[in-house]
Amino acid sequence: MGTRAIGKLLRGAAAAAMTAALAFTLTACGGGDDEAPNAGSSAQPSGRGGDGGSDGRQDGSGGENGGEDGGEGTALATIKGSDGVNIVVTSVVRDQGGFVTVKGRIENTGDQVYAFRHWTAGDTELASKGASVGGMTLVDKKGKKRYYILRDTDDNCLCTMFPSGLGGGKTADFFAQFPAPPAETTEVDLQVPTMSSVTVQITDK
């Protein structure tokens, strides 16, 4: 084989090698985003009652495990209603932003849809927004002060909504966000209209 032919073969082989290397580089750089975590995949209450951004509400949807994440975990307290609807509180957390967030689950042990009619504490404006846990309050007996659920600029409560009620035999997660009592207050009474109150401990985040 002549020198000229050998030179052509060598140049062809080098070009093929460069093409393969380039293809490998592009493949390695293009697949990183598939493994990246989704920063918006876990919704949390905003904790801001007046910024006018997200209204902070979560839809309980009336189905199994609907609503804001937080129903999982050990029960801190349970309030049993006379109509077969129970509230299980799983966390009461005070954060550095000056808010207390209550999370838990609501269990409807009956066979009828529960509409939360009395849980807005007679507040017609709140009731007009739909069924919710909006009438829930925290009472600081030591400081002699009652705390109501925060609302946004559209007067929506920062709490779980139940537009379809809660079906019989169903359980739904809930959250409700309040202004935080002073740091020296370590326990409060959780009160819900038509139900008995229960004392819960506050955990600092």
trRosetta pair geometry for C-beta under 8 A, 3 or more apart (Angstrom, degrees):
i j d omega theta_ij theta_ji phi_ij phi_ji
1 5 4.9 -110 -180 83 97 132
1 6 5.8 116 120 -57 115 89
2 5 4.8 96 60 7 80 102
2 6 7.1 -144 98 -5 43 87
3 6 5.8 -56 -150 36 33 112
3 7 6.4 37 153 -23 66 105
4 7 5.7 -54 -153 32 32 114
4 8 6.8 32 152 -19 64 102
5 8 5.8 -53 -154 32 35 111
5 9 6.6 34 151 -19 66 104
6 9 5.7 -55 -153 35 34 112
6 10 6.5 33 152 -19 67 106
7 10 5.8 -56 -149 36 32 110
7 11 6.4 29 155 -17 66 106
8 11 5.9 -58 -149 37 31 109
8 12 6.3 32 154 -20 65 108
9 12 5.8 -56 -149 36 30 112
9 13 6.4 29 155 -19 65 106
10 13 5.9 -54 -148 35 31 110
10 14 6.5 31 154 -19 64 106
11 14 5.8 -55 -149 35 32 111
11 15 6.5 33 154 -20 65 106
12 15 5.8 -56 -150 35 31 111
12 16 6.5 30 154 -19 65 106
13 16 5.8 -55 -150 35 32 111
13 17 6.4 33 153 -20 65 106
14 17 5.7 -55 -150 35 32 112
14 18 6.5 31 154 -18 65 105
15 18 5.8 -55 -149 35 32 110
15 19 6.5 34 153 -21 65 105
16 19 5.7 -54 -150 34 32 113
16 20 6.5 31 154 -17 65 105
17 20 5.9 -55 -150 36 31 110
17 21 6.4 31 154 -19 65 107
18 21 5.7 -56 -147 37 32 112
18 22 6.3 33 155 -20 65 106
19 22 5.9 -57 -150 36 29 111
19 23 6.5 29 154 -19 64 106
20 23 5.8 -55 -149 35 31 111
20 24 6.5 33 153 -20 64 106
21 24 5.8 -55 -151 35 32 113
21 25 6.5 33 152 -21 65 105
22 25 5.7 -54 -150 33 33 113
22 26 6.6 30 156 -16 66 105
23 26 6.0 -56 -150 36 31 109
23 27 6.5 31 154 -19 64 108
24 27 5.8 -58 -150 36 31 112
24 28 6.4 29 156 -19 66 108
25 28 5.9 -58 -149 36 30 110
25 29 6.5 18 158 -11 65 111
26 29 6.1 -63 -146 41 30 105
26 30 6.1 22 161 -22 66 118
27 30 6.1 -66 -142 34 25 108
27 31 7.0 14 170 -20 61 112
28 31 7.2 -70 -154 25 23 103
29 32 7.2 -38 -173 -13 39 111
31 34 5.7 -35 -175 14 71 120
31 35 7.8 50 143 -8 81 100
32 35 6.6 -74 -170 38 44 98
32 36 6.9 55 142 -45 75 102
33 36 5.1 -39 -150 5 49 123
37 41 7.6 -111 174 15 78 128
38 41 3.9 83 93 -37 114 114
40 43 7.8 26 179 -78 69 68
42 69 7.0 -46 -157 20 91 153
43 58 6.9 148 113 -101 133 111
43 68 7.3 -107 97 -123 102 80
43 69 7.6 140 63 6 75 105
45 56 5.3 49 -155 -163 77 101
45 58 7.6 -81 -80 -26 83 115
45 68 7.0 8 -50 -130 94 150
45 101 5.9 167 47 -120 138 127
45 158 5.6 90 -163 175 118 107
45 175 5.7 -142 -43 124 128 140
45 177 4.9 176 149 -47 152 136
46 51 7.4 -121 150 42 136 127
46 53 6.9 177 -143 77 158 112
46 54 5.3 161 -55 73 140 108
46 56 4.4 -104 23 -92 104 101
46 158 6.9 -115 49 -130 84 123
47 56 7.6 164 -13 -121 28 133
47 95 7.1 -51 -120 56 153 138
47 97 5.5 68 147 97 143 147
47 99 4.5 -135 -147 0 104 165
47 101 7.4 -68 -88 -63 99 113
47 150 7.7 70 -154 53 36 163
47 158 7.3 116 -85 -174 25 157
47 177 5.8 -135 -101 -168 58 149
48 51 4.2 12 140 -3 135 118
48 53 7.2 41 81 33 131 108
48 56 7.4 -176 54 -64 63 131
48 150 8.0 -175 127 154 10 146
48 152 7.6 53 105 -109 69 86
49 56 7.9 -53 -96 6 52 156
49 150 3.7 -123 -75 -179 123 107
49 151 5.4 61 -157 64 108 36
49 152 5.8 -138 -161 -85 48 40
49 158 6.3 -99 -92 -24 81 127
50 152 7.0 169 -83 -149 27 48
50 153 5.8 86 -145 -64 54 87
51 152 7.6 -57 48 -140 61 93
51 153 7.6 -124 66 -23 24 113
52 152 6.8 132 -93 177 34 101
52 153 4.3 -5 -88 15 82 144
52 154 7.9 106 -129 -26 68 84
54 152 7.9 -125 106 -101 42 152
55 152 4.7 -129 -138 22 65 157
55 154 6.1 -48 -110 46 117 122
55 156 4.4 18 -175 71 123 146
55 158 7.8 -160 154 -92 59 66
56 150 7.7 -15 93 97 165 109
56 152 6.0 164 15 -51 110 119
56 156 7.2 162 53 106 86 109
56 158 4.0 -25 121 -123 142 87
56 177 7.0 -78 170 29 138 138
57 132 7.9 -74 -138 -114 112 133
57 156 5.5 -73 -44 160 124 127
57 157 7.1 84 -94 77 97 61
57 158 7.1 -126 -71 -125 55 35
57 159 6.9 -6 -121 65 73 42
57 160 7.3 118 -167 -121 69 22
57 161 5.1 24 -177 -17 121 115
58 67 5.3 91 124 -158 115 63
58 68 4.1 117 61 -55 170 90
58 159 7.8 -93 34 143 85 28
58 160 4.8 -39 74 -109 96 72
58 161 6.9 175 80 19 40 75
58 175 6.5 60 25 37 138 104
59 66 7.0 -69 119 173 69 112
59 67 6.8 -134 98 -95 35 56
59 160 7.5 101 -148 -161 2 74
59 161 5.6 -32 -109 69 52 97
59 162 7.9 124 -167 -92 54 31
59 163 6.6 -24 -144 2 98 109
60 66 4.7 93 176 110 49 114
60 67 3.9 4 -109 -69 66 110
60 106 7.7 -1 -150 39 143 127
60 160 4.7 78 -58 164 101 113
60 161 6.1 -152 4 88 89 39
60 162 4.1 -27 58 -88 131 77
60 163 7.9 166 51 10 81 63
60 166 6.9 -46 137 -80 130 95
60 172 4.5 65 -170 165 103 145
60 173 7.5 -163 -125 67 83 53
60 174 6.5 -7 -95 -89 120 84
61 66 3.8 -146 51 -143 98 145
61 67 7.0 -150 18 -45 83 65
61 162 7.6 -77 19 -132 18 59
61 163 7.5 0 -100 41 37 91
61 164 6.5 12 -171 32 38 117
61 172 7.2 177 58 -125 70 128
62 66 6.4 17 31 23 23 159
62 113 7.2 2 -155 -143 130 104
62 162 5.8 101 -66 -164 79 91
62 163 7.6 -96 -23 66 110 58
62 164 3.9 -91 -4 86 145 100
62 165 5.3 53 -108 82 126 48
62 166 5.0 -157 -132 -100 70 37
62 167 5.4 90 165 -19 99 84
62 170 6.6 58 168 103 59 162
62 172 6.7 -59 -113 -63 17 144
63 66 4.6 103 56 -48 75 119
63 167 7.0 27 -98 16 43 121
63 170 6.3 -115 -158 -152 24 137
63 172 7.0 98 65 -90 39 103
64 170 5.8 -119 -75 -146 57 89
64 171 6.4 35 -140 54 60 74
64 172 7.6 -152 -152 -79 13 65
65 71 6.6 -145 -132 51 75 146
65 171 6.5 23 -61 95 54 90
65 172 6.7 151 -127 -120 7 44
65 173 6.1 27 -161 -17 58 100
66 172 4.3 -25 55 -131 87 104
66 173 6.8 -155 87 33 36 76
67 71 7.7 89 78 -36 110 118
67 160 4.4 20 -147 -141 121 136
67 162 7.8 -26 -75 -79 119 82
67 172 4.9 88 -1 169 124 97
67 173 4.3 -160 83 76 105 73
67 174 5.3 -32 158 -82 155 48
67 175 7.4 171 160 2 106 77
68 103 6.8 -111 110 -125 114 101
68 160 5.4 -123 3 -79 102 108
68 173 5.6 -125 74 122 52 109
68 174 6.3 51 43 -164 100 20
68 175 3.9 -52 82 0 153 113
69 72 7.7 -20 -173 14 79 102
69 103 7.8 -9 110 -153 49 137
69 173 6.2 7 -119 141 17 163
70 73 7.7 -40 -178 13 50 126
70 90 6.3 169 160 66 75 121
70 91 6.4 -107 -164 36 102 115
70 103 2.9 -94 169 -172 138 132
70 104 6.6 -35 125 -23 101 22
70 105 7.8 -178 98 -54 71 72
70 173 5.4 130 55 -173 72 118
70 174 7.4 -79 73 74 118 33
70 175 5.4 92 24 -73 156 100
71 88 7.4 71 -152 81 81 111
71 90 6.4 129 -155 -1 26 145
71 103 7.2 -119 -58 161 40 93
71 104 6.2 51 -113 162 61 30
71 105 3.3 68 -138 -67 111 108
71 171 7.1 129 -173 151 153 108
71 172 7.5 -159 -69 140 147 28
71 173 3.5 -116 -29 -100 112 91
71 174 7.5 76 -73 15 96 54
72 90 7.0 125 86 -175 30 167
73 90 4.0 110 76 -174 113 124
73 91 6.4 21 92 -40 161 100
74 90 6.7 132 71 -142 38 84
75 78 5.6 8 177 -53 139 97
75 88 4.9 -73 -117 -166 112 102
75 89 6.8 89 -160 64 70 52
75 90 6.2 -63 -103 -90 42 70
75 104 7.8 64 -126 -138 74 108
76 89 4.9 -61 60 104 101 95
76 90 6.2 142 -2 -131 93 18
76 91 7.0 133 -18 -75 133 26
76 92 6.7 -114 80 -3 167 100
76 104 8.0 -101 34 -91 97 116
76 200 5.6 68 128 -139 127 100
76 201 6.8 -130 -164 37 127 87
77 88 7.8 172 90 -153 45 44
77 89 4.6 9 55 45 86 118
77 190 7.0 152 83 35 145 132
77 198 4.4 149 168 145 138 138
77 199 7.3 178 -97 72 150 42
77 200 5.2 -107 0 -87 139 94
78 86 6.0 -1 -173 -180 99 115
78 87 7.0 162 -155 84 50 54
78 88 5.1 -11 -106 -105 86 70
78 89 7.3 -153 -74 18 38 75
78 198 7.5 164 65 -104 25 165
79 86 6.6 165 84 -159 53 63
79 87 4.3 6 51 52 103 102
79 89 7.7 57 -7 -20 95 102
79 190 7.4 -123 -42 99 135 111
79 192 6.5 135 113 27 162 125
79 195 5.2 70 159 160 127 131
79 196 6.2 -169 -147 67 98 77
79 197 7.8 -39 -109 -140 127 14
79 198 5.2 -132 -72 -18 96 129
80 86 5.0 -18 -109 -108 60 99
80 196 8.0 8 55 34 62 112
81 84 6.8 -38 84 44 94 22
81 85 4.4 -3 47 67 139 76
81 86 6.3 -151 13 -78 82 44
81 87 7.6 76 -31 -10 102 86
81 194 7.1 41 -138 117 110 98
81 195 5.1 -64 -94 -102 88 108
83 110 6.6 -42 155 -37 72 144
83 114 7.1 128 120 -115 125 113
84 108 6.6 55 120 -167 97 56
84 109 4.4 -127 -176 68 94 86
84 110 3.6 116 87 -46 153 94
85 106 6.6 0 -174 -178 97 98
85 107 7.0 164 -154 85 49 52
85 108 5.3 -14 -104 -105 83 66
85 109 7.3 -166 -80 19 31 76
85 110 7.1 -43 -51 3 72 109
85 114 5.2 96 -80 -119 135 162
85 166 7.4 105 -123 74 117 136
86 106 7.2 165 84 -157 48 51
86 107 4.6 -7 58 57 97 103
86 109 6.7 41 -3 -15 106 113
87 104 6.3 68 176 109 78 142
87 105 7.9 168 -154 88 47 41
87 106 5.7 -20 -103 -105 66 75
87 107 7.9 -165 -74 21 22 76
87 192 6.4 130 -20 -11 158 158
87 195 7.1 81 6 155 123 168
88 104 5.0 -172 96 -178 57 111
88 105 5.0 -4 58 58 107 83
88 106 7.6 -169 22 -80 75 27
88 107 6.5 49 -12 -12 111 110
89 92 6.6 11 173 -46 123 100
89 102 6.4 -50 -137 -169 107 101
89 103 7.6 111 -156 82 62 40
89 104 4.2 -77 -112 -73 34 144
89 190 6.4 139 -71 23 152 172
89 198 7.3 -172 7 90 136 135
89 200 5.7 -66 120 -104 157 142
90 103 5.7 -52 64 103 94 86
90 104 4.7 152 5 -105 80 67
90 105 7.0 45 -20 -5 120 85
91 101 7.5 9 111 102 102 87
91 102 7.3 171 92 -149 59 39
91 103 4.7 9 54 50 98 103
91 104 7.3 -173 27 -61 59 71
91 203 6.9 -61 -160 33 84 129
92 100 6.4 7 -179 -179 81 107
92 101 7.7 -179 -147 85 39 44
92 102 5.3 -1 -107 -105 78 76
92 103 8.0 -162 -71 25 42 65
92 188 7.6 -156 177 43 149 105
92 190 7.7 -129 -91 -64 136 125
92 200 4.8 114 -19 135 153 126
92 201 6.7 156 59 86 122 44
92 202 5.2 -85 120 -106 108 55
92 203 6.5 125 80 14 64 81
93 100 6.9 165 83 -152 38 60
93 101 5.3 -14 60 56 91 89
93 103 7.8 5 8 6 105 106
93 202 7.5 130 -115 -165 16 69
93 203 5.1 -34 -106 74 67 95
93 204 7.6 117 -160 -124 66 11
93 205 5.2 58 178 -53 111 107
94 99 7.3 176 -145 92 55 38
94 100 4.9 -27 -92 -95 74 82
94 180 4.8 94 -142 -133 105 124
94 181 7.8 -80 -102 45 136 71
94 183 7.9 163 131 -113 153 60
94 202 5.2 37 -22 174 113 117
94 203 7.0 -180 19 84 76 40
94 204 5.2 -33 68 -106 101 61
94 205 6.5 -156 84 3 45 85
95 98 7.6 -42 82 19 74 26
95 99 5.6 0 44 59 100 84
95 100 7.9 176 9 -89 70 33
95 101 7.2 28 -14 -1 110 107
95 180 7.7 -141 46 -65 54 138
95 205 4.5 -14 -104 43 67 136
96 205 6.8 -106 -20 80 76 97
98 179 6.7 -20 149 -154 91 71
98 180 5.0 -141 -174 24 46 116
99 150 7.3 -42 -127 -25 112 145
99 177 5.5 -4 -177 -172 125 102
99 178 6.8 142 -163 75 71 42
99 179 6.7 -72 -112 -120 58 29
99 180 5.5 -128 -92 -39 3 97
100 138 6.7 10 86 -25 145 170
100 147 7.5 64 42 120 127 158
100 177 7.2 158 82 -155 46 54
100 178 4.7 -20 63 65 96 98
100 179 7.4 17 16 102 91 22
100 180 4.8 128 -35 -101 88 70
100 181 7.1 15 -34 6 141 76
100 188 7.9 64 159 13 169 149
100 202 6.4 -61 -128 -131 125 117
101 175 6.0 -9 -175 -168 100 110
101 176 7.4 161 -154 80 55 40
101 177 5.0 -19 -102 -103 77 81
101 178 7.7 179 -80 22 32 70
102 136 7.3 -125 67 140 149 144
102 138 7.6 178 -45 -67 133 116
102 175 6.7 154 83 -157 54 55
102 176 4.9 -9 58 58 104 89
102 177 7.7 -165 22 -78 70 34
102 178 7.2 39 -10 -3 103 110
102 190 6.8 125 -129 -117 152 129
102 200 7.7 81 -121 93 110 163
103 173 7.3 -4 -171 -175 91 98
103 174 7.1 175 -147 91 51 53
103 175 4.8 -16 -99 -102 79 85
104 173 7.4 178 104 -150 29 63
104 174 6.1 -13 67 58 69 89
105 171 5.5 19 171 179 123 103
105 172 6.6 165 -156 86 77 32
105 173 5.2 -47 -98 -99 80 52
105 174 6.7 143 -113 12 26 81
106 133 7.7 -160 -58 -76 138 123
106 166 6.2 -100 110 -96 120 167
106 171 6.9 168 83 -153 47 58
106 172 5.4 -12 55 61 95 84
106 173 8.0 157 14 -112 75 7
106 174 5.6 50 -19 -17 106 127
107 171 4.9 -13 -104 -105 71 93
108 113 7.9 1 -176 -140 163 31
108 114 4.9 -155 -112 -4 126 126
108 166 4.7 165 -33 122 136 111
108 167 6.7 170 71 92 147 34
108 168 5.8 -115 129 -120 118 33
108 169 6.6 -37 95 7 89 18
108 170 5.4 18 45 55 113 71
108 171 7.3 -160 21 -77 69 45
109 169 7.3 47 -141 -96 30 45
110 114 7.1 112 49 -57 121 103
110 168 5.2 -84 105 -127 66 96
110 169 7.8 -107 83 -41 33 57
111 168 4.0 60 -160 -173 25 154
111 169 6.7 26 -106 -31 56 97
112 168 5.2 80 14 -67 17 118
113 164 7.7 -85 -156 150 132 74
113 165 4.4 76 168 108 104 142
113 166 6.8 153 -159 74 64 37
113 167 5.4 -33 -102 -107 79 49
113 168 6.4 -79 -58 -28 41 78
114 165 5.6 171 79 -176 43 102
114 166 4.6 -14 55 58 100 94
114 168 7.8 122 -22 -75 82 58
115 131 5.8 -130 176 -94 59 142
115 165 4.5 -49 -97 -101 52 121
116 119 4.4 -50 -170 24 87 127
116 120 7.6 84 143 -29 93 85
116 131 3.9 113 60 -164 121 106
116 132 6.6 159 139 33 151 19
116 133 7.3 -89 -146 -73 135 50
116 162 5.6 112 -3 60 144 132
116 165 6.6 -172 3 -122 89 70
116 166 7.5 83 -38 0 102 101
117 120 7.9 -70 172 15 32 99
117 131 7.5 -47 -67 -108 42 101
118 121 7.9 62 167 -70 60 34
118 135 7.6 -79 138 39 53 163
118 193 5.0 -141 146 116 89 119
118 194 4.6 50 118 -20 145 136
119 131 7.4 64 53 -163 118 76
119 132 6.9 -147 105 88 117 46
119 133 5.8 -63 163 -124 134 41
119 134 6.8 109 128 44 88 64
119 135 4.7 -171 165 33 49 115
119 136 7.3 -1 -173 -43 98 77
119 192 6.3 -21 -129 -172 91 98
119 193 5.7 179 -115 49 36 107
119 194 7.7 -79 -74 28 61 110
120 123 5.0 -115 158 50 92 87
120 126 4.5 176 -159 104 112 113
120 127 4.3 161 89 -72 166 81
120 132 6.9 73 -82 57 94 85
120 134 5.2 20 -116 72 75 110
120 135 4.8 178 -133 -46 11 109
120 193 7.6 -44 46 20 25 149
121 126 7.6 25 48 63 84 148
121 134 7.7 -119 15 107 97 79
121 135 3.4 152 -21 -138 95 115
121 137 7.8 52 -64 -28 155 112
121 193 4.8 -173 -85 -57 70 134
122 135 8.0 88 16 -112 55 130
122 193 7.9 163 -12 -119 78 154
123 126 3.8 41 103 21 120 116
123 127 6.2 160 88 -18 63 86
123 134 7.1 -102 60 121 134 120
123 135 6.9 179 12 -90 111 90
124 127 5.5 -54 -140 39 32 113
124 128 6.3 41 156 -30 64 101
125 128 5.8 -50 -153 25 29 114
125 129 7.5 32 148 -22 57 99
125 155 5.9 -64 157 163 121 143
126 129 6.0 -53 -167 21 39 113
126 132 7.3 -107 172 53 97 122
126 134 4.6 -170 -175 124 127 149
126 135 7.2 137 116 -62 152 75
126 155 7.6 -123 -82 158 60 99
126 157 6.4 43 -138 -38 105 118
129 132 6.8 -8 96 -10 108 133
129 134 7.5 93 63 -46 126 158
129 155 7.3 -153 -60 112 131 88
129 156 5.8 151 -143 -114 148 73
129 157 7.2 160 81 6 157 88
129 161 7.3 -102 135 -115 100 123
130 161 5.5 46 95 -163 123 115
130 162 7.4 -173 144 67 101 47
130 163 5.1 -28 -169 -102 142 71
131 161 6.9 112 82 -171 59 67
131 162 4.3 -59 105 75 110 90
131 163 6.6 168 41 -94 93 20
131 165 6.0 50 46 -84 172 57
132 157 5.8 150 134 53 154 132
132 159 5.5 105 174 97 116 114
132 160 6.6 166 -147 93 82 50
132 161 4.8 -43 -91 -110 100 58
132 162 6.3 166 -88 16 40 79
133 136 4.9 9 157 -17 93 123
133 149 7.7 128 106 -65 80 155
133 157 8.0 -146 74 117 61 147
133 159 5.1 -128 65 168 90 134
133 160 6.0 40 11 57 112 88
133 174 5.5 77 -16 -174 148 144
133 176 5.4 -102 100 -67 121 126
133 192 7.3 -54 -157 -122 90 115
134 149 5.7 -122 -146 52 57 145
134 157 4.1 -171 -114 -24 102 163
134 159 5.6 177 -82 53 62 144
134 176 7.9 173 -98 -124 34 117
135 192 6.7 93 97 -152 94 60
135 193 4.7 -20 131 -8 144 117
136 149 6.1 68 67 -47 86 117
136 159 7.2 152 35 -124 119 151
136 176 5.2 -15 72 -163 138 177
136 190 6.9 -12 -169 -171 103 88
136 191 7.1 156 -156 84 55 51
136 192 5.2 -19 -102 -96 78 81
137 146 5.4 3 172 -175 133 102
137 147 6.3 153 -166 75 77 50
137 148 5.6 -34 -110 -96 94 57
137 149 7.6 -106 -89 -24 53 74
137 190 7.8 160 84 -154 44 45
137 191 5.0 -16 63 63 89 101
138 146 7.3 153 82 -160 47 54
138 147 4.3 -12 62 57 97 109
138 178 5.3 67 10 -174 128 177
138 181 7.3 -121 124 -36 128 113
138 188 4.4 21 -175 147 101 147
138 189 7.1 145 -161 72 51 48
138 190 6.2 -23 -103 -98 69 59
138 191 7.6 170 -90 19 21 81
139 145 7.6 174 -153 91 53 41
139 146 5.1 -21 -103 -105 76 76
139 147 7.5 -162 -75 19 30 74
139 188 6.0 150 65 -174 42 88
139 189 4.2 -18 57 58 104 102
139 191 6.0 43 -14 -9 114 122
139 197 7.3 -20 26 -149 128 147
140 143 4.0 1 124 45 126 105
140 144 7.1 -48 97 12 82 17
140 145 4.8 5 53 57 111 84
140 146 7.6 -158 23 -77 71 28
140 147 7.0 61 -15 -18 99 106
140 181 4.6 137 -79 -118 140 142
140 182 7.9 96 -153 24 159 83
140 185 5.1 -35 -135 -138 121 149
140 188 5.4 -49 -80 -111 61 98
141 144 7.0 23 -169 -78 32 49
141 188 7.8 157 -4 -136 76 52
141 189 6.4 67 -37 -11 106 114
142 185 6.1 -176 58 -110 123 90
143 181 6.2 175 21 -156 150 114
143 182 6.5 143 -81 17 146 113
143 185 6.0 -50 -17 -77 123 130
145 181 7.1 153 75 -117 121 99
147 178 4.6 78 139 -177 123 126
147 179 5.5 -139 -147 57 117 85
147 181 6.7 -112 -40 -60 141 85
147 188 7.6 -33 27 -154 120 153
148 178 7.1 169 94 -127 21 95
149 157 4.8 35 116 -158 129 112
149 158 6.2 -162 172 54 94 73
149 159 5.2 -20 -163 -41 149 126
149 176 5.1 -77 -109 -171 119 104
149 177 6.6 84 -153 64 79 49
149 178 6.0 -74 -104 -83 44 75
150 157 7.2 120 82 -157 45 61
150 158 4.5 2 78 20 96 125
150 177 5.2 -40 29 102 115 93
150 178 6.4 174 -24 -115 87 25
150 179 6.6 120 -71 -43 101 70
151 155 5.3 1 171 -147 137 38
151 156 6.2 151 -155 72 83 32
151 157 5.4 -50 -95 -95 81 46
151 158 6.8 -153 -92 -14 26 79
152 155 7.3 -75 69 -6 61 14
152 156 5.1 -3 36 54 105 88
152 158 6.8 110 -40 -62 85 88
157 176 7.5 -20 156 -136 117 89
158 176 7.2 111 100 -158 71 48
158 177 4.2 -46 113 48 123 114
159 174 7.1 12 -177 -177 86 98
159 175 6.5 -155 -138 96 54 58
159 176 4.1 11 -112 -109 107 77
159 177 6.9 -153 -69 16 68 69
160 172 7.5 165 157 138 147 113
160 173 7.3 -175 -94 110 156 63
160 174 4.0 -122 25 -136 145 75
160 175 5.7 111 -37 37 99 59
160 176 7.2 -78 9 -61 80 72
162 165 5.7 62 145 -113 112 16
162 166 5.8 -43 -155 -45 141 84
162 172 7.0 119 -103 93 111 164
164 167 7.9 -7 125 -45 106 88
166 170 5.5 -152 178 81 81 115
166 172 5.6 -123 -118 4 114 128
167 170 4.2 75 68 -10 85 135
181 185 3.8 -48 123 65 130 149
181 188 6.4 164 -14 -72 145 125
181 202 7.4 -141 45 -49 111 165
182 185 5.2 101 63 -3 73 101
183 204 7.7 36 -144 -96 86 133
185 188 6.7 46 160 -63 118 92
185 202 6.9 52 117 20 78 147
186 201 6.4 -12 153 -151 83 78
186 202 5.6 -146 -162 47 40 96
187 199 5.7 29 168 -180 120 99
187 200 6.6 176 -152 88 79 36
187 201 5.2 -42 -97 -103 91 52
187 202 6.3 -158 -84 -1 33 84
188 199 7.3 178 95 -145 26 63
188 200 6.4 -19 64 59 72 82
188 202 6.5 57 0 -47 99 111
189 197 4.6 23 175 168 112 129
189 198 7.0 151 -154 75 68 26
189 199 5.4 -42 -96 -91 67 64
189 200 7.8 122 -123 14 21 75
190 197 6.4 162 77 -158 45 75
190 198 5.4 -18 55 63 97 81
190 199 7.7 162 11 -103 77 14
190 200 5.3 32 -20 0 117 123
191 195 7.7 166 -166 78 53 85
191 197 4.4 -28 -91 -102 83 103
192 195 4.4 10 78 46 101 122
192 197 7.9 158 17 -96 61 58
